[in-house]
């Protein structure tokens, strides 16, 4: 396995949405700069969520205006509605915009109603308006949540997810995040879904976004890699998942820990392009910022005997 993979570091958005106390703008900027220094080619920097509903990201514009901009790195912002896209456009006009915007749908009607307070078809209409407004100014990233199972409807038809990914492609998205939102996936279901996406929807790259709710995040990531997926979302220390107050995640909902995934992939011969020393520095700074040990095993034990590197 000699493929190069792209890891998007999601601590600053999907990670922090799960925290009770928001970090300062200065701390967020410093951490994002460390992620860039470590060599992540994609970094999820913030969200344009309504500041009263998600106060953790009320500083979205300030964060994007304060981070460094090394060449070749994409900085992503989440946009839940058309107003959010307009804010992204305003920041872009001001010279400190994101380079990627992510647009969200859910694979099930029940979750769409509970989470977005609308129907799937109406949400798709909204997403089409958002994509039209943003196209040509940003790289568009589709997001399909509940793609591998829903707490309200159970198993999700892979064909529906394939159709959703094709709709995102037709709207101009280059990437689509496949969200295992409540951690129901297994390596078998991952291979089935990602195999179909890679075969049936050319022209758009699937991004594996697994939550480690049931401890299968690394196994599912390896299954996606082996079937041909080359894009992955992770978060330092395995933080994040659902926003604070969401209760349908059935307990711990964190993301796959970046440190652990990098260790696994590098050991399997898949190049991540990440500077391991800088990665561990960023890992320690994330723990210091949140004031606790996080859930990365590698943060505790160090890297294994990776190619070209001795074990710590």
C-alpha positions as CSV (number, residue, x, y, z in Angstrom):
1,X,0.0,0.0,0.0
2,X,1.9,3.0,-1.2
3,X,-1.0,5.5,-1.7
4,X,-0.8,9.1,-0.5
5,X,-3.8,10.1,1.6
6,X,-5.3,13.4,2.5
7,X,-6.3,14.0,6.1
8,X,-8.4,17.0,7.1
9,X,-7.8,18.1,10.7
10,X,-11.2,19.0,12.2
11,X,-10.3,19.8,15.8
12,X,-11.0,23.6,15.4
13,X,-14.6,23.0,14.2
14,X,-16.1,19.5,14.6
15,X,-13.9,19.0,17.6
16,X,-14.7,22.2,19.5
17,X,-18.5,22.1,18.8
18,X,-18.6,19.4,21.5
19,X,-17.0,21.5,24.2
20,X,-18.9,23.2,27.0
21,X,-16.5,26.2,27.2
22,X,-15.3,27.9,24.0
23,X,-11.6,28.5,23.4
24,X,-10.4,32.1,22.9
25,X,-10.0,33.3,19.3
26,X,-6.2,33.6,19.9
27,X,-6.0,30.0,21.0
28,X,-7.9,28.7,18.0
29,X,-5.6,30.7,15.7
30,X,-2.5,29.3,17.3
31,X,-3.7,25.7,17.1
32,X,-4.8,26.1,13.4
33,X,-1.3,27.5,12.7
34,X,0.2,24.5,14.3
35,X,-1.9,22.2,12.2
36,X,-0.7,24.0,9.1
37,X,2.9,23.6,10.3
38,X,2.4,19.9,10.7
39,X,1.5,19.7,7.1
40,X,-2.3,19.0,7.0
41,X,-3.4,19.9,3.5
42,X,-6.9,20.6,4.6
43,X,-8.0,22.1,7.9
44,X,-11.6,22.6,9.1
45,X,-11.2,26.1,10.6
46,X,-14.6,27.2,11.7
47,X,-18.4,27.4,11.1
48,X,-20.6,30.2,10.0
49,X,-23.4,28.9,12.3
50,X,-25.7,31.5,13.9
51,X,-23.6,33.0,16.8
52,X,-26.6,32.8,19.2
53,X,-27.2,29.1,18.4
54,X,-23.6,28.0,18.3
55,X,-21.6,30.7,20.3
56,X,-18.4,28.7,20.0
57,X,-18.0,30.0,16.5
58,X,-19.2,33.6,16.8
59,X,-15.6,34.5,16.1
60,X,-15.5,32.7,12.7
61,X,-14.4,35.8,10.7
62,X,-11.8,36.8,13.3
63,X,-10.3,33.3,13.2
64,X,-10.1,33.2,9.4
65,X,-8.6,36.7,9.5
66,X,-6.0,35.8,12.0
67,X,-4.6,32.5,10.7
68,X,-1.5,32.1,8.6
69,X,-2.0,31.2,5.0
70,X,0.8,28.7,3.8
71,X,0.6,27.8,0.2
72,X,-1.3,24.7,-0.7
73,X,-3.5,24.4,2.3
74,X,-7.3,24.6,2.2
75,X,-9.2,26.1,5.1
76,X,-12.8,24.9,5.4
77,X,-15.8,26.6,6.9
78,X,-19.2,24.9,7.5
79,X,-22.2,26.7,6.2
80,X,-25.6,25.6,7.5
81,X,-27.7,28.1,5.4
82,X,-27.7,30.8,2.7
83,X,-27.0,33.5,5.2
84,X,-23.8,31.6,6.3
85,X,-22.7,31.5,2.6
86,X,-23.2,35.3,2.4
87,X,-21.0,35.7,5.5
88,X,-18.3,33.5,3.8
89,X,-18.6,35.7,0.6
90,X,-18.2,38.8,2.7
91,X,-15.0,37.5,4.3
92,X,-13.7,36.4,1.0
93,X,-14.3,40.0,-0.4
94,X,-12.4,41.3,2.7
95,X,-9.4,39.1,1.8
96,X,-9.6,36.5,4.6
97,X,-12.1,34.0,3.5
98,X,-12.2,30.2,3.7
99,X,-11.1,28.3,0.6
100,X,-13.6,25.5,1.1
101,X,-17.3,25.6,2.2
102,X,-19.1,22.5,3.4
103,X,-22.9,22.1,2.7
104,X,-25.0,19.6,4.7
105,X,-27.7,17.2,4.0
106,X,-28.9,14.2,6.0
107,X,-29.5,10.8,4.4
108,X,-32.7,10.3,6.4
109,X,-36.0,12.2,6.7
110,X,-36.2,11.8,10.5
111,X,-32.8,13.2,11.2
112,X,-33.4,16.0,8.7
113,X,-36.5,17.0,10.6
114,X,-34.9,16.7,14.0
115,X,-31.6,18.4,13.2
116,X,-32.5,20.8,10.4
117,X,-36.3,21.3,11.0
118,X,-37.1,20.7,7.4
119,X,-37.6,17.9,4.8
120,X,-34.9,16.3,2.7
121,X,-36.2,17.8,-0.5
122,X,-36.5,21.3,1.0
123,X,-32.9,21.0,2.3
124,X,-31.7,20.0,-1.1
125,X,-33.4,23.1,-2.5
126,X,-31.5,25.2,0.1
127,X,-28.2,23.5,-0.7
128,X,-28.7,24.2,-4.4
129,X,-29.1,27.9,-3.6
130,X,-26.1,27.9,-1.4
131,X,-24.0,26.1,-4.1
132,X,-25.1,28.5,-6.7
133,X,-24.1,31.5,-4.6
134,X,-20.7,30.0,-3.7
135,X,-19.7,28.2,-6.9
136,X,-16.6,29.7,-8.5
137,X,-15.5,31.4,-5.3
138,X,-14.8,28.4,-3.1
139,X,-14.1,24.7,-3.4
140,X,-17.4,23.0,-2.4
141,X,-17.6,20.1,-0.1
142,X,-20.8,18.2,0.3
143,X,-21.7,16.5,3.6
144,X,-24.0,13.5,3.9
145,X,-24.7,12.8,7.6
146,X,-26.3,9.5,8.8
147,X,-24.8,7.9,5.8
148,X,-24.1,4.6,7.5
149,X,-27.1,4.4,9.9
150,X,-29.6,6.5,11.7
151,X,-30.8,6.3,15.3
152,X,-34.4,7.1,14.2
153,X,-34.6,4.9,11.0
154,X,-31.9,2.3,11.5
155,X,-30.0,1.0,8.4
156,X,-29.7,3.5,5.5
157,X,-29.9,2.3,1.9
158,X,-26.5,2.8,0.3
159,X,-28.3,3.6,-2.9
160,X,-29.7,6.7,-1.3
161,X,-26.3,7.9,-0.3
162,X,-25.0,7.2,-3.8
163,X,-27.8,9.4,-5.2
164,X,-27.0,12.2,-2.7
165,X,-23.3,12.2,-3.6
166,X,-24.2,12.4,-7.3
167,X,-26.5,15.4,-6.6
168,X,-23.6,17.1,-4.8
169,X,-21.3,16.4,-7.8
170,X,-23.9,17.9,-10.1
171,X,-24.0,21.0,-8.0
172,X,-20.2,21.5,-8.4
173,X,-18.8,19.8,-5.3
174,X,-15.4,18.3,-5.6
175,X,-15.4,16.4,-2.3
176,X,-18.3,14.8,-0.3
177,X,-18.0,13.9,3.3
178,X,-19.6,10.6,4.2
179,X,-20.6,10.8,7.9
180,X,-21.0,7.9,10.2
181,X,-22.7,10.3,12.5
182,X,-23.6,7.8,15.3
183,X,-20.9,5.3,14.8
184,X,-23.0,2.5,13.4
185,X,-20.6,1.5,10.6
186,X,-18.6,-1.6,10.4
187,X,-15.8,-2.5,8.0
188,X,-18.2,-4.6,5.9
189,X,-20.7,-1.7,5.5
190,X,-17.9,0.7,4.8
191,X,-16.5,-1.4,2.0
192,X,-19.9,-1.8,0.5
193,X,-20.8,1.9,0.5
194,X,-17.4,3.3,-0.4
195,X,-17.0,0.7,-3.1
196,X,-20.2,1.8,-4.7
197,X,-19.4,5.5,-4.4
198,X,-16.0,5.0,-6.1
199,X,-17.5,2.9,-8.9
200,X,-20.8,4.7,-9.5
201,X,-20.0,8.4,-8.9
202,X,-16.8,9.4,-10.7
203,X,-15.7,13.0,-10.6
204,X,-16.1,13.5,-6.9
205,X,-13.9,12.2,-4.1
206,X,-15.6,10.6,-1.0
207,X,-14.2,11.7,2.4
208,X,-14.4,9.1,5.2
209,X,-15.7,10.8,8.4
210,X,-16.1,8.2,11.1
211,X,-17.1,8.7,14.7
212,X,-15.6,6.3,17.2
213,X,-18.8,5.8,19.2
214,X,-18.3,2.1,19.4
215,X,-14.6,1.8,19.0
216,X,-14.6,0.9,15.4
217,X,-13.3,4.2,13.9
218,X,-9.8,2.9,13.0
219,X,-11.0,-0.4,11.6
220,X,-13.6,1.5,9.5
221,X,-10.9,3.9,8.3
222,X,-8.6,1.1,7.2
223,X,-11.5,-0.6,5.4
224,X,-12.1,2.6,3.5
225,X,-8.5,3.0,2.7
226,X,-8.3,-0.6,1.4
227,X,-11.3,-0.1,-0.9
228,X,-9.7,3.0,-2.4
229,X,-10.8,6.0,-0.4
230,X,-7.9,8.5,-0.1
231,X,-9.6,11.3,1.9
232,X,-10.2,11.2,5.7
233,X,-11.5,13.5,8.4
234,X,-10.1,13.3,11.9
235,X,-9.7,15.4,15.0
236,X,-6.8,15.7,17.5
237,X,-7.4,13.6,20.5
238,X,-10.6,12.1,19.1
239,X,-12.6,15.1,20.3
240,X,-15.9,16.3,18.8
241,X,-18.8,14.7,17.1
242,X,-22.2,16.1,18.0
243,X,-22.7,19.6,19.2
244,X,-23.3,20.1,22.9
245,X,-26.8,19.2,23.9
246,X,-27.4,16.6,21.2
247,X,-28.5,13.4,22.9
248,X,-29.2,10.9,20.1
249,X,-25.5,10.0,19.8
250,X,-25.9,7.4,22.6
251,X,-22.9,8.3,24.7
252,X,-19.4,9.2,23.5
253,X,-19.5,10.5,19.9
254,X,-15.9,11.6,19.3
255,X,-14.1,11.6,16.0
256,X,-11.3,9.3,15.1
257,X,-8.1,10.6,16.8
258,X,-5.8,12.1,14.2
259,X,-2.6,10.9,16.0
260,X,-3.8,7.3,16.0
261,X,-5.0,7.3,12.3
262,X,-1.7,8.8,11.2
263,X,0.2,6.1,13.1
264,X,-1.9,3.3,11.6
265,X,-1.8,4.6,8.0
266,X,2.0,5.3,8.1
267,X,2.6,1.8,9.5
268,X,0.5,0.4,6.6
269,X,2.6,2.2,4.0
270,X,0.1,5.0,3.2
271,X,1.9,8.3,3.2
272,X,0.0,11.1,5.1
273,X,2.6,13.8,4.5
274,X,2.3,14.8,8.1
275,X,5.4,15.9,10.1
276,X,5.2,13.5,13.1
277,X,7.1,15.7,15.6
278,X,4.9,18.7,14.7
279,X,1.8,16.5,15.0
280,X,2.7,15.5,18.5
281,X,3.4,19.1,19.5
282,X,0.0,20.1,18.2
283,X,-1.5,17.1,20.1
284,X,0.0,18.4,23.4
285,X,-1.2,21.9,22.7
286,X,-4.7,20.7,22.1
287,X,-4.7,18.9,25.4
288,X,-3.4,22.0,27.1
289,X,-6.0,24.2,25.5
290,X,-8.8,21.9,26.7
291,X,-7.2,21.2,30.1
292,X,-7.4,17.5,30.0
293,X,-6.0,14.3,28.5
294,X,-7.8,13.5,25.3
295,X,-8.5,10.1,23.7
296,X,-5.6,9.5,21.5
297,X,-3.7,6.3,22.3
298,X,-0.6,7.5,20.4
299,X,-0.6,10.7,22.5
300,X,0.1,8.4,25.5
301,X,2.3,5.7,24.0
302,X,4.1,7.4,21.1
303,X,4.4,6.3,17.5
304,X,5.3,2.7,16.7
305,X,8.2,1.6,14.5
306,X,7.1,3.4,11.4
307,X,9.1,3.3,8.1
308,X,12.1,5.6,8.3
309,X,11.4,6.4,12.0
310,X,12.5,4.6,15.2
311,X,9.9,4.1,17.9
312,X,9.9,6.6,20.7
